[in-house]
Amino acid sequence: MTEAHRNLLAGAVTLMVGLGLWRFAGGVELPVVDLSKVGVVLMYVGGAEVLLGLYRTVRR
């Protein structure tokens, strides 16, 4: 598995975990962080990693 494919896979998984947190953990209250905001951050990170993987795939 090439590094570009690993980036695509890891980005997709991170994006899906973030989507799940954002969608389903809105009612959970923690004293330090809000899980829906963590989900949004994970979606951005996952999306950026997917874009990096696509860039590396096209560049290859």
C-alpha positions as protocol buffer text, in pm:
chain_id: "A"
residue {
  index: 1
  type: MET
  ca { x: 0 y: 0 z: 0 }
}
residue {
  index: 2
  type: THR
  ca { x: 145 y: 333 z: -102 }
}
residue {
  index: 3
  type: GLU
  ca { x: 159 y: 637 z: 120 }
}
residue {
  index: 4
  type: ALA
  ca { x: -104 y: 813 z: -92 }
}
residue {
  index: 5
  type: HIS
  ca { x: -348 y: 527 z: -40 }
}
residue {
  index: 6
  type: ARG
  ca { x: -276 y: 527 z: 333 }
}
residue {
  index: 7
  type: ASN
  ca { x: -353 y: 899 z: 343 }
}
residue {
  index: 8
  type: LEU
  ca { x: -681 y: 841 z: 160 }
}
residue {
  index: 9
  type: LEU
  ca { x: -783 y: 559 z: 392 }
}
residue {
  index: 10
  type: ALA
  ca { x: -683 y: 735 z: 714 }
}
residue {
  index: 11
  type: GLY
  ca { x: -852 y: 1056 z: 599 }
}
residue {
  index: 12
  type: ALA
  ca { x: -1174 y: 876 z: 514 }
}
residue {
  index: 13
  type: VAL
  ca { x: -1180 y: 698 z: 850 }
}
residue {
  index: 14
  type: THR
  ca { x: -1105 y: 1022 z: 1038 }
}
residue {
  index: 15
  type: LEU
  ca { x: -1376 y: 1202 z: 843 }
}
residue {
  index: 16
  type: MET
  ca { x: -1632 y: 932 z: 925 }
}
residue {
  index: 17
  type: VAL
  ca { x: -1543 y: 930 z: 1294 }
}
residue {
  index: 18
  type: GLY
  ca { x: -1577 y: 1308 z: 1300 }
}
residue {
  index: 19
  type: LEU
  ca { x: -1910 y: 1288 z: 1122 }
}
residue {
  index: 20
  type: GLY
  ca { x: -2034 y: 1034 z: 1376 }
}
residue {
  index: 21
  type: LEU
  ca { x: -1926 y: 1248 z: 1669 }
}
residue {
  index: 22
  type: TRP
  ca { x: -2078 y: 1560 z: 1519 }
}
residue {
  index: 23
  type: ARG
  ca { x: -2406 y: 1387 z: 1437 }
}
residue {
  index: 24
  type: PHE
  ca { x: -2464 y: 1161 z: 1737 }
}
residue {
  index: 25
  type: ALA
  ca { x: -2269 y: 1302 z: 2033 }
}
residue {
  index: 26
  type: GLY
  ca { x: -2435 y: 1643 z: 2052 }
}
residue {
  index: 27
  type: GLY
  ca { x: -2623 y: 1563 z: 2371 }
}
residue {
  index: 28
  type: VAL
  ca { x: -2321 y: 1432 z: 2561 }
}
residue {
  index: 29
  type: GLU
  ca { x: -2180 y: 1689 z: 2800 }
}
residue {
  index: 30
  type: LEU
  ca { x: -1820 y: 1674 z: 2916 }
}
residue {
  index: 31
  type: PRO
  ca { x: -1667 y: 1935 z: 3145 }
}
residue {
  index: 32
  type: VAL
  ca { x: -1371 y: 2011 z: 2918 }
}
residue {
  index: 33
  type: VAL
  ca { x: -1473 y: 1969 z: 2552 }
}
residue {
  index: 34
  type: ASP
  ca { x: -1786 y: 1956 z: 2342 }
}
residue {
  index: 35
  type: LEU
  ca { x: -1786 y: 1634 z: 2139 }
}
residue {
  index: 36
  type: SER
  ca { x: -1975 y: 1787 z: 1848 }
}
residue {
  index: 37
  type: LYS
  ca { x: -1696 y: 2047 z: 1810 }
}
residue {
  index: 38
  type: VAL
  ca { x: -1436 y: 1772 z: 1826 }
}
residue {
  index: 39
  type: GLY
  ca { x: -1629 y: 1600 z: 1548 }
}
residue {
  index: 40
  type: VAL
  ca { x: -1616 y: 1912 z: 1331 }
}
residue {
  index: 41
  type: VAL
  ca { x: -1240 y: 1941 z: 1384 }
}
residue {
  index: 42
  type: LEU
  ca { x: -1194 y: 1574 z: 1295 }
}
residue {
  index: 43
  type: MET
  ca { x: -1399 y: 1623 z: 978 }
}
residue {
  index: 44
  type: TYR
  ca { x: -1172 y: 1908 z: 871 }
}
residue {
  index: 45
  type: VAL
  ca { x: -858 y: 1707 z: 947 }
}
residue {
  index: 46
  type: GLY
  ca { x: -996 y: 1404 z: 764 }
}
residue {
  index: 47
  type: GLY
  ca { x: -1093 y: 1613 z: 464 }
}
residue {
  index: 48
  type: ALA
  ca { x: -747 y: 1768 z: 449 }
}
residue {
  index: 49
  type: GLU
  ca { x: -588 y: 1424 z: 467 }
}
residue {
  index: 50
  type: VAL
  ca { x: -812 y: 1296 z: 187 }
}
residue {
  index: 51
  type: LEU
  ca { x: -711 y: 1594 z: -25 }
}
residue {
  index: 52
  type: LEU
  ca { x: -344 y: 1525 z: 49 }
}
residue {
  index: 53
  type: GLY
  ca { x: -390 y: 1162 z: -55 }
}
residue {
  index: 54
  type: LEU
  ca { x: -562 y: 1266 z: -378 }
}
residue {
  index: 55
  type: TYR
  ca { x: -284 y: 1513 z: -452 }
}
residue {
  index: 56
  type: ARG
  ca { x: -19 y: 1248 z: -396 }
}
residue {
  index: 57
  type: THR
  ca { x: -209 y: 999 z: -612 }
}
residue {
  index: 58
  type: VAL
  ca { x: -242 y: 1244 z: -901 }
}
residue {
  index: 59
  type: ARG
  ca { x: 116 y: 1364 z: -864 }
}
residue {
  index: 60
  type: ARG
  ca { x: 251 y: 1008 z: -882 }
}
